[in-house]
């Protein structure tokens, strides 16, 4: 692409030095930059891309996009290089989102499950779509495991263009608050945006709940007038979103009448049933997903699918055929008792999980959890209090301690615990301890990591999959039993 055609995407720019006439690509990573590419220097808390300009020009960069001028290299000065990267990415990959029906889901809890429900509905409709989220990315039949819930803007536009080229015509993606505040989805043309709920999370990054909410709000403020905002009517923040979006607003609710609402529901230890009222008629859903929290996900999926034109028959079949989502209230049978693996890593998610189980479980709830290191420390005693109030037995353990001392993290959780608890720092040993203590009718809840397959200790990612460990420890127990 001609350089002048590419940088037209940057409305506010100052060019210093002589740029090459042709650009062979864009890169924001100095380590993988190829000769002929334009480098975008992103500022960061750990590393600043501006430091690597000498390196990238030695590798053959044709120019650099910067927020501050560095040396005499050919460079383009912009007010915000993250914004510039997103605009350049859309230009380079020819705005692929305009060729797709784009669904973005944001909120604290429920994003992953809702996205899988929507994709399942599309598949039953005969129109398989793409998916991007916490567990991974799906491009047609290809599945990729990735680190970021929402990819960096350049990667996002590349993936969306790949989807277009593979004849995918609709995409559902989780849109994280980090991605919104870092402008990763800037320029992405969303046809539908879903708001699930808002509760405490990521305050190590956003600092307070208002800043966290304002980040979520960006998705709805950016919707075009012909788009749709599907909002959870039971969340108090919905009215504020309604006021700030130009899109058509649709609502869903478990507690009151809405565009999509639950007329009635029943919860069982192995399924959920809900009668849903929609603008196209009533539908009864029998889902393998458990608990009241998942009813909200079901309603959101119904609303999103209806907004996209899916028939009620495909909605029913798609929802009822989804067995579970990895690491989201995922059940493993344990010889008279059950083990549930869930990603709940916030106070609200943990409370919703345990409250939902209280409605369907007659035996004890044995809870294992920890808190991630180098993340919001204020939530730790709150989660300790929630766990001790709603579980019958509490085992505190390690969960991605990163650069923090696991013992200190556990001590901070314990500060909020009411009553007795047990500390088993090593996570496998904690799971083994709980399984040994479980009796017929009990449920062992392994919370916090869900789908994750690594335990992060300092700068090392050690293989650790809660489900795999549970299955290994169950097998060991069965071999030991008489």
C-alpha positions as CSV (number, residue, x, y, z in Angstrom):
1,X,0.0,0.0,0.0
2,X,1.2,3.5,-0.7
3,X,2.3,5.3,2.4
4,X,0.2,8.4,1.6
5,X,-2.9,6.2,1.3
6,X,-2.3,4.5,4.6
7,X,-1.6,7.6,6.7
8,X,-4.8,9.3,5.4
9,X,-6.4,7.4,8.2
10,X,-4.7,9.7,10.7
11,X,-6.6,13.0,10.8
12,X,-4.1,14.7,13.1
13,X,-0.5,14.0,12.1
14,X,2.8,15.7,11.6
15,X,5.3,14.0,9.3
16,X,9.0,14.4,10.1
17,X,11.6,13.2,7.7
18,X,11.1,11.3,4.4
19,X,8.9,8.3,4.5
20,X,9.2,5.4,2.0
21,X,6.6,5.6,-0.8
22,X,5.4,2.0,-0.1
23,X,4.5,0.3,3.2
24,X,4.7,-3.5,3.4
25,X,2.8,-3.8,6.7
26,X,2.2,-2.5,10.2
27,X,3.8,-3.6,13.5
28,X,3.6,-2.6,17.1
29,X,6.1,-5.2,18.3
30,X,9.7,-4.4,17.7
31,X,10.7,-8.0,18.1
32,X,8.7,-9.3,15.1
33,X,8.9,-6.2,12.9
34,X,9.8,-7.1,9.3
35,X,11.7,-4.8,6.8
36,X,9.4,-2.4,5.0
37,X,6.8,-2.2,7.8
38,X,5.6,0.9,9.6
39,X,6.2,0.7,13.4
40,X,3.7,2.1,15.8
41,X,5.2,3.0,19.2
42,X,2.8,2.2,22.0
43,X,3.3,3.5,25.5
44,X,2.9,1.0,28.3
45,X,3.3,0.5,32.0
46,X,6.1,-2.0,31.6
47,X,7.6,-1.0,28.3
48,X,7.5,2.0,26.0
49,X,7.6,1.4,22.3
50,X,9.4,4.8,21.8
51,X,12.5,3.2,23.3
52,X,12.9,0.8,20.4
53,X,13.0,3.2,17.5
54,X,16.7,2.7,16.9
55,X,16.2,-1.0,16.8
56,X,13.2,-1.0,14.4
57,X,15.0,1.3,11.9
58,X,18.0,-0.9,12.0
59,X,15.6,-3.8,11.1
60,X,14.3,-1.8,8.1
61,X,11.2,0.0,9.3
62,X,10.0,2.6,6.8
63,X,8.8,4.9,9.5
64,X,7.4,5.1,13.0
65,X,4.2,6.5,14.4
66,X,5.0,8.2,17.7
67,X,3.5,10.4,20.4
68,X,6.7,12.3,20.9
69,X,9.5,12.9,18.5
70,X,12.6,10.7,18.9
71,X,15.9,11.5,17.2
72,X,16.0,12.2,13.4
73,X,14.2,9.0,12.2
74,X,11.3,9.3,9.7
75,X,8.3,9.5,11.9
76,X,4.7,10.6,12.2
77,X,3.7,12.5,15.3
78,X,0.1,11.8,16.5
79,X,-1.7,12.7,19.8
80,X,-2.5,9.1,20.6
81,X,-0.6,6.1,19.1
82,X,-3.1,3.5,20.3
83,X,-5.8,5.4,18.4
84,X,-3.5,5.7,15.5
85,X,-2.8,1.9,15.4
86,X,-6.6,1.2,15.4
87,X,-7.2,3.7,12.5
88,X,-4.3,2.4,10.5
89,X,-5.4,-1.2,11.1
90,X,-8.9,-0.5,9.8
91,X,-7.3,1.2,6.7
92,X,-4.8,-1.6,6.1
93,X,-7.3,-4.4,6.3
94,X,-10.1,-2.5,4.5
95,X,-12.5,-2.1,7.4
96,X,-13.6,-5.8,7.6
97,X,-16.2,-5.2,10.2
98,X,-18.3,-3.5,7.6
99,X,-18.7,-6.8,5.8
100,X,-19.8,-8.7,9.0
101,X,-22.7,-8.7,11.4
102,X,-20.8,-7.7,14.5
103,X,-22.0,-8.5,18.0
104,X,-20.0,-7.1,20.9
105,X,-20.6,-8.2,24.5
106,X,-19.4,-6.3,27.5
107,X,-20.0,-6.4,31.3
108,X,-18.4,-8.0,34.3
109,X,-19.9,-11.5,34.2
110,X,-21.5,-13.6,31.6
111,X,-19.7,-12.5,28.5
112,X,-18.2,-15.8,27.6
113,X,-21.2,-18.0,28.2
114,X,-23.5,-15.6,26.3
115,X,-21.1,-15.6,23.3
116,X,-21.1,-19.4,23.1
117,X,-24.9,-19.5,23.3
118,X,-25.2,-17.0,20.5
119,X,-22.7,-19.0,18.3
120,X,-24.6,-22.2,19.1
121,X,-27.8,-20.6,17.9
122,X,-26.1,-19.5,14.7
123,X,-24.8,-23.0,14.0
124,X,-28.3,-24.5,14.4
125,X,-29.5,-21.8,12.0
126,X,-27.0,-23.1,9.5
127,X,-24.9,-19.9,9.6
128,X,-21.7,-20.7,11.6
129,X,-20.0,-17.5,12.9
130,X,-16.8,-16.4,14.3
131,X,-16.0,-16.0,18.0
132,X,-13.4,-14.0,19.9
133,X,-13.2,-14.1,23.7
134,X,-11.5,-15.2,26.9
135,X,-11.3,-18.9,26.1
136,X,-10.0,-18.4,22.6
137,X,-10.8,-17.3,19.1
138,X,-12.8,-19.4,16.5
139,X,-12.5,-18.6,12.8
140,X,-14.8,-21.1,11.1
141,X,-13.5,-24.5,12.1
142,X,-10.2,-23.2,13.3
143,X,-9.7,-22.7,17.1
144,X,-6.9,-20.6,18.6
145,X,-6.0,-20.1,22.2
146,X,-5.0,-16.5,22.9
147,X,-3.9,-14.4,25.8
148,X,-6.2,-11.4,25.4
149,X,-10.0,-11.5,25.7
150,X,-10.1,-8.8,23.1
151,X,-7.1,-8.7,20.7
152,X,-4.9,-5.6,20.0
153,X,-6.5,-3.5,17.3
154,X,-4.1,-4.6,14.5
155,X,-4.6,-8.3,15.4
156,X,-8.4,-7.8,15.7
157,X,-8.7,-6.3,12.2
158,X,-6.5,-9.0,10.7
159,X,-8.6,-11.7,12.3
160,X,-11.8,-10.1,11.1
161,X,-10.4,-9.8,7.5
162,X,-9.5,-13.6,7.7
163,X,-13.1,-14.3,8.7
164,X,-14.5,-12.4,5.7
165,X,-12.1,-14.2,3.4
166,X,-13.3,-17.6,4.9
167,X,-17.0,-16.6,4.2
168,X,-17.8,-16.0,7.8
169,X,-20.6,-13.4,7.8
170,X,-21.3,-12.9,11.5
171,X,-19.1,-12.5,14.6
172,X,-19.7,-12.5,18.3
173,X,-16.9,-11.1,20.5
174,X,-16.3,-10.3,24.1
175,X,-15.2,-6.6,24.5
176,X,-13.2,-6.1,27.7
177,X,-13.0,-2.8,29.6
178,X,-9.2,-2.8,29.0
179,X,-9.8,-3.1,25.3
180,X,-12.3,-0.2,25.3
181,X,-10.0,2.1,27.3
182,X,-7.0,1.2,25.1
183,X,-9.0,1.8,21.9
184,X,-8.5,-1.7,20.6
185,X,-12.0,-1.8,19.0
186,X,-11.9,1.8,17.7
187,X,-13.2,1.7,14.1
188,X,-14.9,-1.6,14.5
189,X,-18.5,-1.3,13.2
190,X,-20.7,-3.1,15.8
191,X,-24.3,-3.9,14.7
192,X,-25.3,-5.0,18.2
193,X,-23.8,-4.4,21.6
194,X,-24.9,-6.4,24.7
195,X,-24.5,-5.2,28.3
196,X,-24.6,-8.1,30.8
197,X,-24.0,-6.4,34.2
198,X,-21.5,-4.4,36.2
199,X,-19.8,-5.3,39.5
200,X,-16.3,-4.9,41.0
201,X,-13.5,-6.1,38.8
202,X,-10.2,-4.7,37.3
203,X,-9.9,-1.9,39.9
204,X,-6.1,-2.4,39.9
205,X,-6.4,-0.9,36.3
206,X,-9.4,1.4,36.4
207,X,-8.9,2.5,40.1
208,X,-12.7,3.0,40.8
209,X,-16.1,1.7,39.8
210,X,-17.0,4.9,37.9
211,X,-13.9,4.7,35.7
212,X,-14.6,1.1,35.1
213,X,-18.2,1.9,34.0
214,X,-17.1,4.7,31.8
215,X,-14.8,2.3,30.0
216,X,-17.7,-0.1,29.4
217,X,-19.9,2.9,28.2
218,X,-17.5,3.6,25.3
219,X,-18.9,0.6,23.4
220,X,-22.4,2.0,23.5
221,X,-21.4,5.6,22.9
222,X,-19.7,4.5,19.7
223,X,-22.7,2.7,18.2
224,X,-24.2,4.1,15.0
225,X,-27.9,5.2,15.0
226,X,-28.9,2.1,13.1
227,X,-27.3,-0.3,15.6
228,X,-28.9,-2.1,18.6
229,X,-28.0,-1.9,22.3
230,X,-29.3,-4.9,24.2
231,X,-29.3,-4.0,27.9
232,X,-29.9,-5.9,31.1
233,X,-32.9,-4.1,32.6
234,X,-32.2,-5.5,36.1
235,X,-28.8,-3.7,36.3
236,X,-29.0,-0.1,37.7
237,X,-26.4,1.1,35.1
238,X,-28.7,0.3,32.2
239,X,-30.6,3.6,32.4
240,X,-27.3,5.5,32.1
241,X,-26.3,3.5,29.1
242,X,-29.7,4.2,27.5
243,X,-29.2,7.9,27.9
244,X,-25.7,7.9,26.3
245,X,-26.3,5.7,23.2
246,X,-27.7,6.7,19.8
247,X,-28.6,3.0,19.1
248,X,-32.0,1.5,19.3
249,X,-32.4,0.0,22.8
250,X,-33.8,-3.4,23.6
251,X,-33.9,-4.9,27.1
252,X,-34.0,-8.2,28.8
253,X,-34.9,-9.1,32.3
254,X,-35.4,-11.9,34.8
255,X,-37.4,-9.8,37.2
256,X,-39.7,-7.6,35.2
257,X,-41.3,-7.2,31.8
258,X,-38.9,-6.3,29.0
259,X,-38.5,-6.9,25.3
260,X,-37.2,-10.3,26.3
261,X,-38.2,-11.5,29.8
262,X,-38.6,-14.6,31.9
263,X,-42.3,-15.5,32.6
264,X,-41.1,-18.3,34.9
265,X,-38.3,-20.6,35.6
266,X,-37.2,-23.7,37.5
267,X,-33.7,-24.7,38.5
268,X,-32.5,-28.3,39.0
269,X,-29.1,-29.9,39.8
270,X,-28.6,-30.9,36.2
271,X,-30.5,-28.3,34.1
272,X,-32.5,-25.1,34.0
273,X,-35.9,-24.4,32.5
274,X,-37.2,-21.0,31.6
275,X,-40.3,-19.6,29.9
276,X,-39.3,-16.7,27.8
277,X,-41.6,-14.0,26.4
278,X,-40.3,-12.3,23.2
279,X,-41.7,-9.9,20.6
280,X,-42.2,-13.0,18.4
281,X,-44.0,-15.2,20.9
282,X,-43.2,-17.3,23.9
283,X,-40.6,-20.1,24.0
284,X,-39.7,-22.6,26.7
285,X,-36.0,-23.4,27.0
286,X,-34.5,-26.5,28.7
287,X,-30.8,-25.8,29.1
288,X,-27.9,-27.8,30.5
289,X,-26.5,-24.6,32.0
290,X,-27.0,-24.4,35.7
291,X,-28.1,-21.6,38.1
292,X,-29.9,-18.3,38.1
293,X,-26.9,-16.4,36.7
294,X,-27.0,-18.4,33.6
295,X,-30.7,-17.5,33.1
296,X,-29.5,-14.0,32.4
297,X,-27.0,-15.3,29.8
298,X,-29.9,-17.3,28.2
299,X,-32.1,-14.2,28.0
300,X,-29.2,-12.1,26.5
301,X,-28.5,-14.8,23.9
302,X,-32.2,-14.9,22.9
303,X,-32.4,-11.2,22.6
304,X,-29.2,-11.0,20.5
305,X,-30.3,-13.8,18.2
306,X,-33.7,-12.3,17.7
307,X,-32.1,-8.9,16.9
308,X,-30.0,-10.7,14.2
309,X,-33.0,-12.3,12.6
310,X,-32.7,-15.9,14.0
311,X,-35.9,-17.9,14.1
312,X,-37.3,-19.1,17.4
313,X,-36.7,-22.7,16.4
314,X,-33.0,-22.2,15.9
315,X,-32.8,-20.3,19.2
316,X,-34.4,-23.1,21.1
317,X,-32.3,-25.8,19.4
318,X,-29.0,-23.8,19.8
319,X,-29.5,-23.1,23.5
320,X,-30.6,-26.6,24.4
321,X,-27.8,-28.3,22.5
322,X,-25.0,-26.4,24.3
323,X,-23.8,-28.8,27.0
324,X,-21.5,-26.4,28.9
325,X,-18.8,-23.8,28.4
326,X,-15.3,-24.8,29.5
327,X,-14.6,-23.4,33.0
328,X,-18.1,-21.9,33.4
329,X,-20.1,-23.9,35.9
330,X,-18.5,-27.0,34.4
331,X,-19.5,-30.2,36.3
332,X,-17.4,-33.3,36.8
333,X,-18.9,-36.3,38.5
334,X,-17.1,-37.6,41.5
335,X,-18.6,-40.9,42.7
336,X,-21.6,-39.7,44.7
337,X,-20.6,-36.0,44.8
338,X,-20.0,-33.4,42.1
339,X,-17.1,-31.1,41.3
340,X,-17.8,-27.7,39.7
341,X,-15.1,-25.7,38.0
342,X,-15.9,-22.0,37.5
343,X,-14.0,-18.8,36.5
344,X,-15.6,-16.8,39.3
345,X,-12.8,-14.5,40.4
346,X,-14.8,-11.4,41.6
347,X,-16.9,-11.0,44.7
348,X,-20.1,-10.7,42.7
349,X,-19.3,-13.7,40.5
350,X,-18.5,-15.8,43.5
351,X,-21.7,-14.7,45.3
352,X,-23.8,-15.4,42.2
353,X,-22.2,-18.8,41.8
354,X,-22.7,-19.9,45.4
355,X,-26.2,-18.4,45.7
356,X,-27.2,-20.3,42.5
357,X,-25.9,-23.5,43.9
358,X,-27.7,-23.1,47.2
359,X,-30.9,-23.2,45.3
360,X,-30.2,-26.6,43.7
361,X,-27.8,-28.4,46.1
362,X,-28.9,-30.3,49.2
363,X,-25.5,-31.3,50.5
364,X,-22.5,-29.3,51.5
365,X,-20.7,-26.7,49.4
366,X,-16.9,-27.1,49.7
367,X,-15.2,-24.1,48.2
368,X,-11.6,-23.8,47.0
369,X,-10.4,-20.4,45.7
370,X,-7.6,-17.9,45.8
371,X,-7.0,-14.5,44.3
372,X,-4.6,-13.5,41.5
373,X,-1.4,-11.6,42.3
374,X,-0.7,-8.1,41.1
375,X,-4.4,-7.4,40.7
376,X,-7.1,-5.6,42.8
377,X,-6.2,-6.2,46.4
378,X,-9.3,-4.6,47.8
379,X,-11.5,-7.5,46.5
380,X,-9.6,-10.1,48.5
381,X,-11.2,-9.8,51.9
382,X,-14.6,-9.2,50.3
383,X,-14.3,-12.6,48.5
384,X,-13.2,-14.2,51.8
385,X,-16.4,-12.9,53.4
386,X,-18.6,-14.0,50.6
387,X,-17.0,-17.5,50.5
388,X,-17.3,-18.0,54.3
389,X,-20.9,-16.9,54.4
390,X,-22.2,-19.0,51.6
391,X,-20.0,-22.1,51.6
392,X,-20.1,-24.8,54.3
393,X,-16.3,-25.4,54.1
394,X,-13.7,-23.0,52.8
395,X,-10.2,-23.9,51.6
396,X,-8.0,-21.0,50.6
397,X,-5.2,-21.7,48.1
398,X,-3.0,-20.1,45.4
399,X,-4.3,-18.7,42.1
400,X,-1.8,-17.1,39.7
401,X,0.2,-15.3,42.4
402,X,2.5,-13.7,39.8
403,X,5.0,-11.5,41.6
404,X,3.3,-11.5,44.9
405,X,3.9,-13.8,47.9
406,X,1.0,-16.4,47.8
407,X,0.9,-16.4,51.7
408,X,0.3,-12.7,51.8
409,X,-2.5,-13.0,49.3
410,X,-4.1,-15.7,51.3
411,X,-3.7,-13.6,54.5
412,X,-5.6,-10.7,52.8
413,X,-8.4,-13.0,51.8
414,X,-8.5,-14.5,55.3
415,X,-8.9,-11.0,56.8
416,X,-12.5,-11.0,55.5
417,X,-13.4,-14.6,56.4
418,X,-16.1,-15.2,59.0
419,X,-15.7,-18.5,60.8
420,X,-13.4,-21.4,60.2
421,X,-11.3,-22.1,57.1
422,X,-8.4,-24.1,56.0
423,X,-5.3,-23.0,54.1
424,X,-3.7,-25.3,51.6
425,X,-1.4,-23.1,49.5
426,X,-0.5,-25.5,46.8
427,X,-3.5,-25.7,44.5
428,X,-3.3,-29.4,43.5
429,X,-3.0,-30.3,47.2
430,X,-6.0,-28.1,48.0
431,X,-8.1,-29.9,45.4
432,X,-6.9,-33.3,46.7
433,X,-7.9,-32.2,50.2
434,X,-11.4,-31.2,49.2
435,X,-12.0,-34.3,47.2
436,X,-11.0,-36.5,50.2
437,X,-13.4,-34.6,52.5
438,X,-16.4,-34.7,50.1
439,X,-19.3,-37.0,50.8
440,X,-22.3,-38.2,48.8
441,X,-24.5,-35.2,47.9
442,X,-21.7,-32.6,48.4
443,X,-20.5,-30.2,45.7
444,X,-16.8,-29.2,45.5
445,X,-16.4,-25.8,43.9
446,X,-13.0,-25.0,42.4
447,X,-13.2,-21.3,41.6
448,X,-11.1,-18.6,40.0
449,X,-9.2,-20.2,37.1
450,X,-12.0,-21.8,35.1
451,X,-10.7,-22.4,31.5
452,X,-7.1,-21.4,32.3
453,X,-4.4,-23.9,31.7
454,X,-1.5,-22.3,33.4
455,X,-0.5,-21.2,36.9
456,X,1.5,-17.9,36.7
457,X,4.2,-17.7,39.3
458,X,6.5,-14.8,38.9
459,X,7.6,-14.8,35.2
460,X,6.8,-18.5,34.6
461,X,3.6,-20.0,33.2
462,X,3.4,-23.5,34.8
463,X,0.9,-25.9,33.2
464,X,-2.1,-26.2,35.4
465,X,-5.7,-27.0,34.3
466,X,-8.2,-27.3,37.2
467,X,-10.4,-29.8,35.3
468,X,-7.4,-32.0,34.4
469,X,-6.1,-31.9,38.0
470,X,-9.6,-32.8,39.3
471,X,-9.8,-35.8,37.0
472,X,-6.3,-36.9,37.9
473,X,-7.0,-36.7,41.6
474,X,-10.3,-38.4,41.3
475,X,-8.6,-41.3,39.5
476,X,-6.0,-41.5,42.2
477,X,-8.8,-41.6,44.9
478,X,-10.7,-44.4,43.0
479,X,-7.5,-46.5,42.8
480,X,-6.9,-46.0,46.5
481,X,-10.5,-46.9,47.5
482,X,-11.1,-50.5,48.6
